Amino acid sequence: MKAIALLGIVGLLGVVALGAAAQGTSGSEHAAKEVECNKQADAQDFGIHEYKRHRFVIRCIADLPQLGS
């Protein structure tokens, strides 16, 4: 089960990277967006649900709307 989740996360990161490349986002812009999204995630209360925090950050970087809890 963990292997499937890990593959899903790696796949999602690949999609985000391809999307950033397609939009012409430079590495420094992507890094700045990731830092900002991590700051926003730090302000949230995810408790022990690290996967929810990770999903929040990935969706933030990709400029996708956040899903409900």
Beta strands, then each sheet from edge to edge (+ up, - down):
end
